[in-house]
Amino acid sequence: MGELALREAWALELCLRRNAKTESVRGWLQYNQLASRLEEYRRKRRFPATPEPAGEKPARPGHRFVLQKHQARHLHYDFRLEIDGVLKSWAVPKGPSLNPADKRLAIETEDHPLDYADFEGVIPEGNYGAGTVMVWDRGSYEVEGEMPATEQYARGELKFQLHGHKLRGGFALVRMRRAAQENAWLLIKHRDAAADRKWKIDRHNDSALTGRSMDEIAAGAPSCRDPAPPSSS
């Protein structure tokens, strides 16, 4: 190999080393940012006393949403949107509605790991949020407008289209500026073809993941069907 070829090979090696170092640093920063976002989630839970995911396994990024029915001290629904590597989460006491006339209170809670979207089961007594959890609905979403979800969230007004088993069409999450309760938002259905003024959430009681009822999940009954793979597109 001539001197020129040796120089070119060495230059290429240096370039590859710099790129590898850059990627390593970028990966380390992303890992630490994610760990910081999940700090409150992990602090509230005792692993492995709870079967909930610790968020340590890598999950394929996408545009997933999930809505989990949660029978804790009080029955409520947890609405989660994948934004910037985590599931941004809101507790919705009355659950979602396809009726545009219903403005549902949604209290923002701690960020959850992406693999929480597949969690269905029973959180044992003595643990945070003890009770039965159902994957009531799930699917993908897309933001409306040119502003990305991270910026819409920071602004306090998210507009998006849901593509779920039960929830479809346009929705908005709007932060309440003068609410007495901290972290209060409103979940509102848009007036579109998917709207249903006769919507009753009690008519939709099965799991989108396994087809089971809350009682069947609590009893550890087997899945009623083979679940379709979660959409993350």
Secondary structure, 3 states (H helix, E strand, C coil): CCHHHHHHHHHHHHHHHHHHHHHHHHHHHHHHHHHHHCHHHHHCCCCCCCCCCCCCCCCCCCCEEEEEEEECCCEEEEEEEEECCEEEEEEECCCCCCCCCCEEEEEECCCECHHHHHCCEEECCCCCCCEEEEEEEEEEEEECCCCCHHHHHHHCEEEEEEEECCCEEEEEEEECCCCCCCCEEEEEECCCCCCCCCCCHHHCCCCCCCCCCHHHHHCCCCCCCCCCCCCCC
